[in-house]
């Protein structure tokens, strides 16, 4: 056989091999592929072992992304295009993992079909899942912000079937990814202090915090602009009074409570208001996930429980509520959150006189069962000396909000 015939046969063989690969829907991802090349590669969906649970989670990510992309709730949350690495667990062990929006080439990654990816740019990439789980287990056990894959930075989170079915996974993801936006895009406020042990707990301050929970009860189900403006006036009056009677040396009402409402409360607002619009089953979601925001209805077994709630947890709910009122009543003022607290936004926009402030505070007290608020505050102060109830709530029975708070308290990263 001469050289020309041999060359011709080799050429024909290469062409046939290439056609077979295209017909199978597969393309090798070689070491020189770029992210663009990878994004254009379609492979057999069977290789990705995608289940209905995975597709549900992907669909929720896409739907929430579309809501946030409208820039109505907040201008600047490009959720569906944030890079993420999510690890599925079965019986407590990782069995598959997916990269969303890869930023670098991932050798061996498998692109999901359009039907499975639900409109997202997703690849199955199991190679790093055990390393990723080790990273999670060495941290808070659930999420991390800057997981490195081939030089790219990814939000990292685990998920299981149960927490996709009860929306725990998507709630966590929208909330925590938004913290990444805060780190990246918001102005840092150097007065922010996190000191739960020194946070002032007095009867008068407890009355005011409980009052805030009562005026915002059942948010975000109120849509009347006039009612919401009135709630904002009452909130500003209450918190102005709280600032005035703050006995802490570092003024933790201003430098902790109001700052926590900005960081954690606003992330809770983003999470819940987005879910109400994007997911049919979450149309009636509240800032407490499974109930309404009311400190009167909480049971406290020890003074540690009181401190945990009034020096940390309550700011998720109060911050989310006041942010919602600003969004609905003051419109674009909500985007000043990048450099101001919700209290600061409302205080400046409403510009209440001292007389109006006093009137709003009295109206707030008159709008609730004020004697019940006072009695609750006295009961809570009577727990001083009982620092621990001796009983711990099992994480298996905690709702999504409680788990989020527990995990974030372990992490502390969100406060920096």
N, C-alpha and C positions, 0 to 999 in steps of 0.2 A: 504494500500500500504506500503510495507516494505521500509527500508532506501535505499537499493541497487537500487530498481526500481526508487525511487524518485530521487536519485542522477543521474541515467542514463538518465531520462527524462530532467533534468536540463542541463546536458551536451549536449544532442542532441539539445536542444533549443538554447544554446549558439553558437553552431557550425552553425546552420541555420541562426541565426541573423548575425553572422560574414560574412557568404557567401553573404547574401543579401546586406550588406554594400559594399562588394567588387564588386558585380555585378552593384551596382549603381555608382561605381567609386568614392566613398566617404570614407574618413577616418577621424574620430574625431581628432582634434588637441588639446590634453589634456595638462594640465599645465606642465607635465614633458617632453614634446617633446623638442628635441634639434633642432638646425638649420639644422642638417643633416636629421633628421626625417622629418622636414617640407619640405625640398627640394625633398623628395621622395614621397610626397603626391600628387596624382592627383585627381581632383574633376571635377564634371560636369561643362563644360564650360559655360552653361547658367547662373550659379550662379555669374559669373564674369561680366556680362553685357558689354562685350568688343565690341566696334564698329570698323568700318573700319578706323576711325580717330585714335583710339588707336593703332590699328595694324600698321598703317602707321608710327606712331611715334616710336613704338617699333622696327620696321624694320629698320628705319633710325639709331636708337641707335646701333643696332647690326651691320649694315654695316659700320658705322663710327668706331665702336670698332674694326672691322676686319682690317680696313685700319691702324689705329693707332698701332695695334698689330704687324704690320710688322716692326716697329721700324725704318722706313726710314725717315719719316718727322721729327721725334724726337724719341729718344730712352728712353722710360720710361713712356708712357701714356697708362695705362691699363683701358681705358675708359669704356668698356662694363662690367667690373667687379667692378666698383665703386658702393658702396651702394647709393641708391637714393629713395626718396619718391616724387612721382609726383601726383599732384592734378588736376583733370579735372573740369573745370567750365562750367556750362550751365546757360545762362542768368545771369552771374555774381555770381553765387552761386556754391559751390562745390557739385558735385553729385556722385563722385566716386574717389577713390585714389588707387595707386598701389605702392608697395614696390618692388624695383629691388635689387637683391642680399642681402636678409636679413642676418644680422649678429647675431641676437638672435632670440629666439622663439617668435612668434607673435600669441597669442591665438586668434582664429577666422579668421586668414588669409586664403585666398582661392587661391590655386595654379592654374595658368592659364594653359590651354592645350598647347601642343607644337605648334599647328597651330596658336594660338592666341599670344603666347609669342615671336614668331619669333626668337627662339633660345636663348632667355634670361631666366634668373631665376626670374620670376615675380609672385607676389601674389597680389590679390585685398585685400586691407586693409582699409576699410572706417572708422574704429573706431576713428582714429586720424585726419581725414581730416579737421574738423572744428577747432580743436586746431591748426593744422598746418596753416590754413588760418589766424587765429588770429596772429600767429607768423609772417607771411608774411606781414600782414596789419600793424603790429606795426614796421616793418622795411621798406624795399624799395618797398614792394608790389608785388615782383615777385619771388625772390629767397632767399635762406639762405644756409649757409654752414654746420652747425653742428646741425641739428635738431635731438633731442633725441627721440628715440623710444625704450622703454624697455632697456635702457642702451647702445644701439647702436647709432652711429652717422651717419647721412644721409644728402646727398645733397638734398635740398628741392626746388621744383619749381612748379608753377602752369602752366596750359596750357589750351587753348581753341581750338575749331575746326579751327578757322580762322588762328591762328598762327602755327598750324601744317601744314595747307594747303599751307602757304606761306614760310615755313621753318624757321620762326622766333623762334619756340620752340626748334628745334634741334640746331640752331646756338647758341642760348643762352646757352643751356645745355653744348655743347662741349666747349664753351669759359669759362663758369663759373666753370665747374668741373676741367678744366685745372688749374684754379687759385688754387684749392685745392692741386693739384700736386706741384705747385710752393711753397705754404706754407709749404708743408710737405718735399719736396725733394731738393729744391734749397738752395744754400748758401745765407744767408741774407747779404745784402750790407748796412752797417750802414751809408753810405753817402747819401742814398736816401732821398730827401726832397720833400714834396708836398706843394707848396705855390703858387697857381695860381695868387693871388693878387700881389705878388712881382715878378712874372715872367717878364723878360725884353722884352718889345715891343719897338723896334726902327726900323727906316726905313731900316737900313742895315741888321738887323737880319730878318726882314720880307722878304727882298729880298732873303736871303739865304734859309729860310724855304719854300718860294714859289718855289725856284729853285729845292729844294729836291723833292717837289711834281711833278714838271715837268719832271725831269729825270726818276722818277719812274712811270710816267703816263702809264696806261694800264698794269701794273703788276697785276696778275701773268701770263700774256699771252706770255711772252718772255721766250724762252728756250735755246737760243744760248749761250753757255758758255762764249765765248769771249766777247759778248755784255754785259752779266751780270757781268763779271769781270771788264769791263770798267765802268759800272754803280757803282760798289762798290768803285772803285778808286775815281770817282767823288763825291760820297757820303762822303767818308772819308775826301776828300779835303774840301768840303763844311762845314762839321761839325767841322773840325779842325779850320777853319777860324772863325766859329761861337763861338767856345770856346775862341778864342783869343780876340774877341771884346766884349765878354760878360761883361756888366757893373754891373751886380748884385753882391752884397757883398758876397753872399753865392754861387756864381758860379752855377747858376741854369741851364745853358745849360748842364753842366757836371752832376750835382747832381739831376736834375729833368728831363730834356728832354730825355737824354740818358737812364736814369733809367726807365722812362715811356715807352720808346721804348722796353725795355727788358721785362717789366711786361705786359703791355697792348698790345703793338705791337706784341709780340710773341704769346700771346693768340689769337689775331686776325689771325695771320698766321696759327696757328694750326686749328682754326675754318674753315677758307676759303679753305686752301689747302686740308684739309681732305674732305670737302664737295665736292670739284671738282672731287675728285677721287671716292668717295663712292656713290654719288647720281646723276643719269643721268640728272635730270633737273638742276643741279648746275654745270655742266661741264664748264660753262663760268662765274662762279661767280668771282667777283672782291673784292678787299679789301674795297671798298665803298658800297658793297652789290648791289646797283642798277646802279652805274655809275663808271667811272674811277677816280683815285686819281689825282686831279688837283685843287689846291687852286685858280688858275686863274678863274675857272668857278663858284666859290662860290659867293653868294650875301651876303653882310654884311650891316645891317641897322644901326648899332650902334657900338661904340667902345667896348661895352660889348660883342657883337657878335665876334669881332676880338679877344678879350682876351679868350673867351670860346674856340675858334677854335685853335688859335696858342699857347695857354698855356695849352691845354688839348687834344682836339679831334684829332689834326693832328698826335699825337704820335702813335695812333692806326695804321694809314695808313703808316706812314714812317717806323715804327718799323716792321710792317708786310712785307713791301716791301724789306727792307734790309735783313730781316731774310730769305725771299724767295731767294734772290740773293745768300746769303751765302750757303743755302741748295743746290742750283743748281750748283753753281760755285766752292764751297769749300768743298762740301761733309760732312764728319763727323765733320768738324769744328763746325757745327751747335750745337752739343751737349755740347760745352763749354759754352752755354747760361746759364747753371746751376750756373755758378759763374762769368759770364762776360756779358757785354752789347753787342748788335750786333755791335755797333761802335767799341768796344774794340776788338772783335773777328776779324773784318775786318782790323782794324788798324794794329794789330800784324801780321796777315797772309800776308798782302800785303807789309808791311814794306817799305812804299814809302819814298823816299828822299825828301828834301825840294823842289828841282827842279821838281821832278815828281808830288809833291803836287800842286805846282803852275800851272803846265801844265794841270793837271786834272781839276782844278777849271776853268781855261779858256776854256777848252773843254766843260765843263758842260754848261757854259754861251753861248757858240757858238752853242750848240745843241738845244737850245730853242729860243723863241722870247724874248731875254733879255730885250729889251725896254718895252715890254708888262709887264714883271715881275716888272721892276722898276716903271712903271706907276701904277700898282696895289698896290705896297707898298706905294707909295705917296698918293693914294686915301684912303687907309686904315688908314694911319696916320692922314689924314684930318678929320677923324671921331672922333678924340680925342675931348672930350668936349660933344659929343653926347653919353652919357653913356648908354642910354636905348632907344630902338626903340619904346617902348610903346606897342608893339604887341608881342604876344606869339604864338608860333606854337602849334597847337592842337596836342596832342599825338596821336589822331586817324589817322592823316595823316603823321606821321613820319615813316620813314622806320626803319627796324630792327636795323641798325647800330646806328641811332640816339637815339632810345629807349634804347639800351644797354648802350650807353654813359651816358644818363640822369640818368638811374637807378644806374649805377656804381658810378656816382658822388655823388648820395645820400648816397650810402652805405659806401664808403671810406674803407671798410674792406679789399678790395683787395690790398690796399697799405701798409698794416702792415707787 
